[in-house]
């Protein structure tokens, strides 16, 4: 068992405010004494027991249900009791103060889950999945978080680590018998096993990227000249009149944001001021903010007015310098011709450009599909598990180490270096589950959880 804080902790585990039921969760070695003082006895393990909750003089604070989970067979691995009372903030405060007076202290954010991790009830990826499940914004995200919570992601990481360890053992053992002059690195089995590990890791990375998109979403910035239909497109994508639309150029002078779900993918759509030469100080500030939003973009929609150019099928939209200068590296740009209804042109995609009418909706569904595709989102949550940026960073480090190992194997026949790169890949992967994780990282992770979890 890993070390956990010896203090007994308590917190309200349900959302703040009034409700039918509120729950106080208590964990630690003082749980039994607290239960006997508040309830008058210790409830039978794992049975929902109707009880009255008493103050220090024996007066009743509330009545409800108590459930006792003796350690180590509890969520935290310690003695845990849950007091389920009426959902009055006043009553919960009275009961919580009573628990504090008996030796418990307020739990820090995420401290119950942290203790579950420290006491080997969950690995770190599973503990993070608890917070991700609570914060889920779509059914796909919730299902993915549940897969991670049930250990699917961790099992894949564990399988990779086991494969790395087995290959390391083989190579390092062969190094110890180098005097036998056997070229073990020329053995096809080493190449086959390393290739299989790289393919397995690539599959895990693909699923993790999908999970990261489900968890964090993406930012789509709409940009273009004034009066090309940027705000109309925002409204069409949002499904409501989120932005003011007029025929007057320069109507949008500030940044407008709208959060939507696109087949389960959380998107923040940002409408920006039209880019043009102007002396209006308010409009200039809007243009400055439009350029600044490019720094946050996952994808840029560059909109142009088809009606002002006519139906010139071979005319290619030139990406403006402001996009090339301001957008982060590798952020894709989708070039869109709008207002095709005014020139009786067919909707669709031609020559890597999209032709739509934001006003009528023609071609917008195809554009939606393109958004998902360019962001790398498949829409099917089956086989996807919730992942965080730190997971993707660790997976990328492991992939780079395996690539270096492959190069050392085939180019230099350097067994020692192959073994070292396998060790680095193993270390990167074990950071995901918490086998090797710095204490400051643990503090950062669990501090982002809600109190009572």
N, C-alpha and C positions, 0 to 999 in steps of 0.2 A: 504494500500500500504506500502510495506517495504521501508526502507530508501535506497536511491541511491545517489551517488555522484552528486552534483549539477552542476559540470562542463559540458560544451558541448565538446563532443569528436568527432574526425574525423580520418579516416584511409582509405587507399586503400583496398577495399574488394576483389579484384581479385589478382591472383598470380603475382609476380614481373616479369618484362621483357616486351618485345614487344608483341602486340596482336591486334586483331581487335577492341576490346572494353576493357576499364578499368572503374571501378566503384569506386567512392569515397562515403563512407557512413558517414553521420553526424547525431549525436543524442544529444538532450539537449534543454534547454530553449532558446538558442540563434539561433536556426535553422531558424526561420522566418526572423530575422534580417539579417542573413548571406545570405539567399536565395534572399532577396530583393537587397542586395548589389551586389551579384555575377550575378544574373539573371535579375535584374531590376524589378522583381515582384515576388509574391508568387504564384506558380502554383496551379491549382485546385487540391484538395485532390484526391489522388489515380488515377490520370490520367497521362499517359506518355506524357510529353509536350516537344516539340522541343524548345530548348533554346540556346542562346549564353552565354558563361561563360566569364565574364569580370574581368580585373584587376582594381586596384584602380583608374586609370586614364580613365577607360572606354574602353581601348583597348581590343580586343577579344583575349582571351587565347585559346579557343577551342569552338566548338559548338557540341551539342549532345542532350541528353534526360535527363530531370529532373523529378523525381517522389517524391511527397510530401505525407508523411503519418502523419497526425496529431495525437498526443497522446490523449487518451490512446490506440487508435486502431492502434498500430504499433508493430513492433517486440520487441522493448525495453520498450514499454509503454510510451515513451516520444515522442516529436516531432522528426521525422526522415525525412531526405531528402537524396536521392541518385542521384548523378551526374554521368551520363554515357557518357564518352567521348572516344576519340580515344586512342588506347592502346600504347601510347608513354610514356616511363618513364619520359622524360623531360617535356612533357605537364602535366602529372599527378603531378609531383613535383611542377610545377608553380601553378597549381590550388590548390594543397594542401597547399602551403605556403600562398596563398591568403586567404584560409579558416582560417588558423591559425592566420593570421593578424587581422581577424575579431572577435577573441575571443575564438576560439576553441583550444583545445590542442590535441596532439597525443594520440590516444587510446592505452591502454595497451593490451597485448594479452588476448583475450577472454572477453574484457570489455563489448562489446555489449551484449553478451550472459549473462554475469553476471548481467547486468542491467535488462535484461528480467526476470531473476530469482528473483532478488530483488523486482521487480515490479509485481510479481505474474503472469507473462505471461507464464512461464514454471516452472516446478519443477526441482530439481537438476538432477534427472535421465534423464529427457528430454533434459536439457541443455548439459549434457555429451554426449548424443546421437548425438548432432550436430557435435561435434568433431569426434566422432566415424564414422559418416557417411562420413565426409570429408576424413578420414584416411582409409576407407574401401579398402581391397585388393582383394575382391572377390564379386561376385553377392550375395552369401549367407550372407556375412557380411553386405553388403549394405542393403539388405532386413531386416535383423535383427535390424540394427541401425534405420531404418525407423519405424519399429514397436515400438521401444522404444521412438522415437521422437514423434510418434502419441499417446503415453501414455499407450500402452498395459502393459508394465512392471509396470508402476506406478499404474495402475488400479488394478493389481494383488496384489501389496503391500498394496494399500488402502483397498482392500477387506479383506486381512488378519488382518490389523490393526483394522478395524471395528469389525471383529469377536472377536478379543482379547478384545476390549473395552466392547463389550456386555457381554462377559463372566466375565470380571472383575467386571462390574457393578452388575451382578447377585450375584457373590460370596461376594463382599464387602457389598452389601445390606443385604445378609443373615447373615453376621457377626454382623451387627448392631442389629439383632433380635435373637441373640444366646440364650436369656433367654427362648425362646419358645421351646427349646430343640428338634428342628427338625434337623435331620441329613441330611442336604441338600447335603453334599458331597457324601452321599450314593445314591443320585439321579442319575439314569442312564443317564439323560439328560446332566449332567455336563461331565461325561466320554465321551459320544457320541460327544459333541461339541468340547472337547479338542482333541479327536482322529481325528476328521474331520479337525481341524486346523493344526495338525501335518502332515496329509496326503496332505493337500493343500500346506503347506510350502515345503514339500518334492518335490512336482511337480514343484514349482517355482524354487527351488534350481537346479533341473535337467535341466530346460531350461536355467537358468543363467550360469551353467557350460558350456553348449554348446556355449552360447554367448561369454563367456570369452575365450574359445578356438578359436572362430572365430576372436576375437579382438586381442588376444595376441599371438596366435599360440603356437607351441610347439617346443622343441629342441630334436632332435634324434641324439645320439652320437653312431657312429660305432666304435667298438673296437675289437681287436683280435691280434693274432700273425702276424708276417710279412708274406706277400705273400699268404694270404688266400682269397683275392679278395675284400677287403674293398673298395678300390678306384673304382673297377669295379662296385660294387653295388651302390656307390655314383653316378657314371655316369648313370647307369641304372635308378635310381630313379629320377635323374635330367633331363634325356632325352637328355643329351649332354655330350661331352667330357670335363668335368670340371676338372678332375684330370688326371695326367700322370699315365699310367699303363705300367709296364714292368715286365719281369720275374725275375728281380733282387730284392731280399728281401731288405726291408728298403728304397724303393724308396720314400715313403711319410715320410718326416722328420719334417714337420710342420703341423699345423692344417689347414685343408681346409674346407670352409663353403659354402654351396649352399642353397639358399632360393627357395622353390618350393611351389606350391599349390597342395594339395592332395584332390580332390573333394571339393575344396573351403576352406580346412583347411590349413592355412599357416604353413609350416614346415621349420625349419632350420636344414639341414642335415650336420653333422660334421664328416668328415673323419679324423682319427688320425693316428699317427705313430704306427707301429707294436710293440707289447710288447715282448721284448726278452732281454736276457743278452747281453750287448755290451760294448765296451770300446770307441766307437766313440763318441766324445763330442757333435757333432751336433745331432746324433741320440738319445743320452741320453736326450738332451734338448727337442727333439720331444716327447719322451716318458713321460717326466715330464709334458709337455703341454697336452698330451693325458689324463693323470690322472687328471689334473686340470679341463678339460672340463666336467668331470663327475659331478662336482659340479653344473653345469648349466642344466644337462640333465632332460628332462621330461620322456625320455625312452632311454634305452640302447639296441643296437643291438650287441650281442656278436657273432662274425663270426668265424667259424672253417672250416678247409679244409677237405672235405669228401674224396677226392682222396688220401690223405696221410694216411688215416685210413682204406680205403676199405669200402665196403658196409656192415658194421656191424650194422644191424638194431636195435640191443638192446643197442648200445653204447650211453651213455648219456654224453652230454657235461658238464663238470664240470666248474661252474662259477669261474673264476680266483679270487684270493684274492684281486687283485687290484680293481675289481668292488665292491666286498662286503665291502671293506674298504673305498672306495672313494665316492660311489654313495650316494646321499641323501636318507633318509628314505622314503619308499613307492614308489620309482622310479622303475617301472617294467623293467625286463630284458627279451628280446626275444632271444632265442638261435637258431642260424641258421647254418645249414650245407650247405656249398657252394661247387661248382664244381661237382655236381652230374652227369653232362654230361660226366665226365671222367670215371665214374664207371657204366654208364647206369642204374642209379637209378631213380625211379619215383619221380616227384615233389609232394609237398604237405606237410601236417602237420601230424606228428605221435608222440605220447607220449610227447605232448607239445613242440616239436621241429619242426623247419621248414626246409624243404629240397628244395634247389633252385640251379639254375645255373645263376649267375649274368651275365655271358658271353652270354648265349642264351636267357635269360629272362624267362626260365621255372620256374614256382612257384613264380615269383616276384609279380604277381597280387594278389595271395593269401596272400603274405606277406604284400602288401599294405593294404589289407582289415584288416589284423591283427593289423597293426599299428594304424589304425583308431579305431578299437575296444578297444585296450589296452589303448589308450589315452582317451576313452570315447566319441568319436565323431561319430555321427550317419549319418552325411552327408545330412540330410534333414533339411533345415532351417525353415520349416513351424512350427509355434508355438514357435520359438526361438527368443529371444530378446537380444540385446547387453548388456553385463554386464562387470563390472570391478572388480579388485581384492577387492576393498573396499566393493562392493556389496556382493561378496561371503563371506567376513569376517563378514559382518553384518547379512547375512542370516544364517551363521553357529552359530553366537552368539544367534540368535533368536531360532534356532533349539535346541541348548543346554538348553536354558531357558525353553522351552516347555517340554523337556525331564525331567528336574528337577521338573517342575510343575506336570507332570504325576506321578513321583515317590512320591512326597509329597501327592498327592491326594490318591493314592492307598496304600501307605505304612504307612504314618504317620497321614493321615486325618488332615493335618495342613492347614486350610483354609487361614490363614494369609500369610503363605509361598507360597501357590499356587498363591494367588493374587499378591504377590511381583514378582514371576517369570513371570507371565503374563505381569506385568508392564515392566520388563526388556526386554522381547521379543518385546513388543510394541516400546520401546525406540530404540532398535537396528534397527527395520524396518523403523522407521521414519527418521533415519539417511540417508537412501538411497534416499529418496525424498527431503531431506533438511529441514524437519520441525524442527528438532533439529540437527544442524550442527555447529561445532566450526568455528569461523571466519578464523583461520589459515588454516583449511582444505579447506574452500572455496577459499582462495587465492592460495593454491597449485593446486586445480582442474582447475581453470580458467586460471592460468598462463601457463598451457600446451596447451591452444588453440592457433590457429594462429591469427595474428593481423588482425583486420577487421571482426572478427566473435564473 
